[in-house]
Amino acid sequence: MALIALDHVSKIYPKGSRPALDDISLDIERGDFVFLVGASGSGKTTLLSLLLREEEATSGEIRVAGNDLRRLPARQIPQYRRSIGFIFQDYKLLANKTVWQNVAFALEVIGTRRSTIKSLVPQVLKTVGLTGKERNFPHELSGGEQQRVAIARAYVNHPQILLADEPTGNLDPTTSLGIMEVLDAINRTGTTIVMATHNEEIVNSMRKRVVELKAGKIMRDEQHGSYDSALFFPDAEVASRAHEAIHGDGTPAAELNLPEGSYTDPTAVTNVDGPDVASALHGAEHGDDGIARLASSVHSGRTGRYGEVFQSVEDTLTWGRGLSLDAMAAAEEASKPADDFETVEPAVEPDAQPAAAEKPAGNAENAGDAESAAADRNETVELSGPLMPPAPPAPPAPAKHDDHAEGEGNEQ
Ligand SMILES: Nc1ncnc2c1ncn2[C@@H]1O[C@H](COP(=O)(O)OP(=O)(O)OP(=O)(O)O)[C@@H](O)[C@H]1O
């Protein structure tokens, strides 16, 4: 039997005007890597929430690793969730705990022996390429490093299933590549991965199974699938949104001074990109070289139409290839009249981080409810099976390094 099996599943939220999921049937086998794609609101997060038993299906049957989720008693839900790792777009790390403590906490709440924790935490941090960052707090890490901590926390008990909701959504292409390398390596150890994403470059390079949702229904299920985000984010709409985000007005895309090729007639968006995308999609043998293709795509600077049009938005972010504050201050200064000697303050603090990344996860900081907090964040599983892969591939290098790591962290 499939590891994950959905049979005619529908989900209607109490205030929903239409089903968030509408008669979905889907089997996912052990060891699969599945991309869930589809427009905003198509039901991707709802599907992941059902698998996690955060939400209950309105009708239909869901079985995960032999558990019939309709019949799972409430008291067994925390234990069930421990068999599943979950990774969020905004990391959901505990802001007041170090890297080491964030990962160790996942083991502490299930009563893992201190000596075991001391042995497991460095192993998993090494796997995700974070050796040397053990004593850093989340705000002292880049976005990519924070997501690696989240992956380490989700993976420390070697879950059978890893669910990821837009895990690269806040990251630049190069950092996303590093995250995908880690997820691919974890998948190759036998962990089943279901990942919701809008990132066409990742989907098209990795050529894993693609399940596409549209208005709560499965429109497509392909073994070595692709994704053209332009189908879901018509160029004119994306361009307008990007322009509005940057300049704060609603100028129609057609009137914007956009780079050649970034705007096309919205009625003609069903075309796949030019020869580059076509060859990326169909040029190589289907095999286990998705990461190599992704690396080649990232290094060539090809980010797909969705990536291209949001490029300037990405450049304003304060992590990844963030805007240089010096350059920004210099530009402001240069644009001022010569007789204006006012000091120019930078718009953001040099070490500013996205607010979401600093937020603790749900009620996870409530010390009196550590168990349910951990369950909410789903980072632990039963201590069965090998905790580490027999021969994991070399972990990718961290997205960036700093000089203030205090060495290998046996801080417990
Ligand atoms: N708690 C809720 N109550 C009512 N409606 C909801 C709730 N959560 C989601 N929905 C609705 O269900 C539909 C599917 O939402 P869902 O979040 O699953 O989409 P998604 O594909 O994950 O979107 P995105 O890519 O924007 O994250 C949407 O119409 C959404 O408005």
PDBQT file of the ligand as one rigid body, heavy atoms in Angstrom, charges set to zero:
ROOT
HETATM    1  N1  LIG A 501      -8.745  28.486   7.426  1.00  0.00    +0.000 N 
HETATM    2  C1  LIG A 501      -9.395  28.740   6.292  1.00  0.00    +0.000 A 
HETATM    3  N2  LIG A 501     -10.686  29.142   6.310  1.00  0.00    +0.000 NA
HETATM    4  C2  LIG A 501     -11.372  29.390   5.168  1.00  0.00    +0.000 A 
HETATM    5  N3  LIG A 501     -10.839  29.241   3.925  1.00  0.00    +0.000 NA
HETATM    6  C3  LIG A 501      -9.551  28.853   3.851  1.00  0.00    +0.000 A 
HETATM    7  C4  LIG A 501      -8.762  28.594   5.023  1.00  0.00    +0.000 A 
HETATM    8  N4  LIG A 501      -7.516  28.218   4.621  1.00  0.00    +0.000 NA
HETATM    9  C5  LIG A 501      -7.529  28.249   3.277  1.00  0.00    +0.000 A 
HETATM   10  N5  LIG A 501      -8.738  28.626   2.814  1.00  0.00    +0.000 N 
HETATM   11  C6  LIG A 501      -9.158  28.740   1.408  1.00  0.00    +0.000 C 
HETATM   12  O1  LIG A 501      -8.920  27.494   0.802  1.00  0.00    +0.000 OA
HETATM   13  C7  LIG A 501      -8.417  27.664  -0.517  1.00  0.00    +0.000 C 
HETATM   14  C8  LIG A 501      -7.077  26.941  -0.643  1.00  0.00    +0.000 C 
HETATM   15  O2  LIG A 501      -6.121  27.619   0.169  1.00  0.00    +0.000 OA
HETATM   16  P1  LIG A 501      -4.625  27.078   0.356  1.00  0.00    +0.000 P 
HETATM   17  O3  LIG A 501      -3.992  27.898   1.409  1.00  0.00    +0.000 OA
HETATM   18  O4  LIG A 501      -4.671  25.620   0.566  1.00  0.00    +0.000 OA
HETATM   19  O5  LIG A 501      -4.011  27.401  -1.089  1.00  0.00    +0.000 OA
HETATM   20  P2  LIG A 501      -2.496  27.347  -1.578  1.00  0.00    +0.000 P 
HETATM   21  O6  LIG A 501      -2.489  26.645  -2.883  1.00  0.00    +0.000 OA
HETATM   22  O7  LIG A 501      -1.625  26.792  -0.499  1.00  0.00    +0.000 OA
HETATM   23  O8  LIG A 501      -2.171  28.897  -1.791  1.00  0.00    +0.000 OA
HETATM   24  P3  LIG A 501      -0.763  29.679  -1.652  1.00  0.00    +0.000 P 
HETATM   25  O9  LIG A 501       0.069  29.252  -2.819  1.00  0.00    +0.000 OA
HETATM   26  O10 LIG A 501      -1.190  31.113  -1.748  1.00  0.00    +0.000 OA
HETATM   27  O11 LIG A 501      -0.178  29.321  -0.323  1.00  0.00    +0.000 OA
HETATM   28  C9  LIG A 501      -8.338  29.159  -0.747  1.00  0.00    +0.000 C 
HETATM   29  O12 LIG A 501      -9.494  29.556  -1.426  1.00  0.00    +0.000 OA
HETATM   30  C10 LIG A 501      -8.313  29.731   0.645  1.00  0.00    +0.000 C 
HETATM   31  O13 LIG A 501      -8.891  31.011   0.680  1.00  0.00    +0.000 OA
ENDROOT
TORSDOF 0
